[in-house]
Amino acid sequence: MAIVLAIRFLLSKENKKRDREGHDDTYDDVYIERPGSDGKMEQVKVDKDLLDLTDRQNRDFRYVL
C-alpha cells in the first residue's frame, strides 16, 4: 500500500510540474507525406496523440491518478 501511495505522490508532483511549464508546441505541426487518390503526394497533418511519443517527449501528457 505504501508503494501505491508513493507512486501516486510522485505522479501528482510530475503533473503539477507539467502544468506550471505550460503548453509544449514541439510536436504540434507534424506532417507526413502519402499518396493521394490522384497518385500525387500530399501532406497530411498528424495529431499529436497519434505520434509514437513517450511521456517524457510529450510534455502535454498527464498521468491519470
ROBASE-384707 format. One record per residue: residue in one letter; x, y negated, z negated of N, C-alpha, C, O in turn. Coordinates in steps of 0.02 Angstrom, whole numbers, padded with zeros to 5 digits, always signed. Example, Ala and Ser with C-alpha at 12.3 -4.5 7.8 and 13.67 -1.06 7.14 Angstrom:
A+00660+00284-00390+00615+00225-00390+00660+00165-00390+00712+00166-00423 S+00642+00112-00354+00684+00053-00357+00645-00002-00394+00670-00057-00402 
***
This chain:
M+00041+00060+00000+00000+00000+00000+00043-00063+00000+00026-00113+00031 A+00099-00060-00035+00144-00118-00038+00173-00134+00030+00183-00192+00047 I+00187-00082+00069+00216-00093+00136+00165-00128+00181+00183-00172+00219 V+00102-00107+00176+00049-00138+00217+00042-00212+00200+00036-00254+00244 L+00044-00228+00136+00039-00299+00115+00100-00338+00137+00095-00397+00155 A+00158-00307+00135+00219-00342+00157+00216-00356+00232+00235-00411+00253 I+00193-00308+00271+00187-00318+00343+00136-00373+00358+00148-00416+00400 R+00080-00372+00323+00029-00424+00332+00058-00493+00316+00046-00541+00353 F+00095-00498+00262+00126-00561+00243+00174-00586+00298+00172-00644+00317 L+00217-00541+00323+00265-00560+00374+00231-00581+00440+00252-00630+00471 L+00180-00544+00460+00144-00561+00522+00106-00627+00515+00103-00667+00562 S+00077-00638+00457+00042-00701+00444+00091-00760+00447+00075-00812+00474 K+00149-00750+00418+00201-00802+00419+00222-00816+00491+00232-00874+00509 E+00231-00764+00531+00250-00773+00601+00195-00809+00641+00211-00851+00683 N+00132-00792+00629+00076-00827+00662+00077-00901+00646+00068-00943+00691 K+00088-00919+00583+00089-00989+00563+00148-01025+00596+00142-01083+00616 K+00204-00992+00601+00263-01021+00633+00248-01035+00707+00266-01088+00733 R+00216-00988+00740+00198-00997+00811+00147-01052+00820+00148-01089+00870 D+00101-01059+00772+00051-01113+00776+00086-01182+00772+00065-01229+00807 R+00137-01187+00731+00173-01250+00724+00214-01266+00787+00224-01325+00803 E+00237-01215+00823+00278-01226+00883+00238-01258+00940+00267-01294+00980 G+00175-01246+00944+00135-01272+00999+00135-01224+01058+00161-01168+01054 H+00106-01247+01113+00097-01205+01173+00163-01195+01210+00201-01243+01219 D+00176-01134+01230+00236-01118+01270+00214-01109+01343+00177-01062+01359 D+00237-01154+01386+00215-01151+01456+00267-01118+01502+00265-01128+01563 T+00312-01080+01474+00365-01047+01513+00337-01002+01567+00361-01002+01623 Y+00286-00964+01551+00258-00915+01598+00188-00934+01622+00151-00890+01644 D+00171-00998+01620+00104-01018+01641+00095-01017+01717+00041-01000+01741 D+00146-01033+01754+00141-01037+01827+00183-00983+01860+00236-00997+01888 V+00159-00921+01857+00194-00865+01887+00153-00841+01947+00093-00828+01941 Y+00186-00835+02004+00153-00814+02065+00188-00753+02094+00249-00745+02087 I+00149-00710+02125+00177-00653+02162+00156-00660+02235+00106-00693+02250 E+00194-00630+02278+00175-00629+02349+00148-00561+02367+00177-00509+02349 R+00093-00561+02402+00064-00498+02426+00033-00510+02494+00015-00566+02511 P+00027-00457+02533-00004-00466+02599-00079-00479+02593-00114-00445+02557 G-00102-00528+02630-00173-00544+02631-00210-00500+02680-00181-00454+02710 S-00275-00512+02687-00316-00471+02732-00296-00480+02806-00308-00436+02847 D-00266-00538+02821-00244-00550+02890-00172-00527+02902-00145-00536+02957 G-00140-00498+02852-00072-00473+02859-00018-00522+02840+00041-00504+02835 K-00037-00585+02830+00012-00636+02811+00024-00633+02735-00021-00613+02697 M+00083-00651+02715+00099-00652+02643+00065-00712+02611+00066-00767+02637 E+00034-00700+02554+00003-00754+02516+00026-00752+02444+00042-00699+02418 Q+00027-00810+02412+00046-00814+02342-00016-00811+02299-00065-00845+02311 V-00012-00770+02247-00068-00761+02201-00043-00775+02130+00008-00747+02109 K-00079-00818+02095-00059-00834+02026-00076-00774+01980-00129-00744+01986 V-00029-00758+01936-00038-00702+01889-00052-00731+01820-00016-00774+01796 D-00105-00707+01789-00123-00729+01722-00069-00707+01672-00042-00652+01678 K-00054-00750+01625-00001-00736+01576-00015-00672+01537+00032-00637+01518 D-00078-00657+01525-00096-00596+01487-00079-00533+01525-00070-00480+01495 L-00074-00537+01591-00061-00477+01631+00013-00467+01645+00033-00415+01673 L+00055-00515+01626+00127-00506+01634+00152-00457+01582+00124-00451+01528 D+00205-00423+01598+00234-00373+01552+00283-00408+01506+00344-00401+01513 L+00255-00447+01458+00297-00485+01412+00293-00455+01342+00241-00429+01322 T+00348-00458+01307+00347-00436+01237+00318-00491+01194+00308-00547+01217 D+00304-00475+01132+00277-00525+01086+00329-00580+01073+00310-00637+01057 R+00392-00565+01080+00445-00616+01070+00450-00662+01131+00466-00721+01124 Q+00436-00636+01191+00438-00678+01251+00376-00721+01256+00380-00780+01276 N+00318-00695+01240+00255-00731+01244+00242-00764+01176+00212-00733+01132 R+00263-00826+01170+00257-00861+01105+00184-00880+01091+00169-00902+01035 D+00139-00874+01139+00068-00887+01127+00033-00826+01098-00026-00831+01079 F+00067-00769+01094+00038-00709+01065+00029-00717+00990+00074-00743+00956 R-00029-00696+00964-00041-00697+00892-00056-00626+00869-00092-00589+00902 Y-00027-00609+00812-00038-00543+00783-00107-00540+00751-00127-00588+00717 V-00142-00486+00761-00208-00476+00731-00197-00449+00661-00162-00399+00651 L-00228-00481+00613-00220-00460+00543-00283-00426+00518-00285-00405+00460 
***
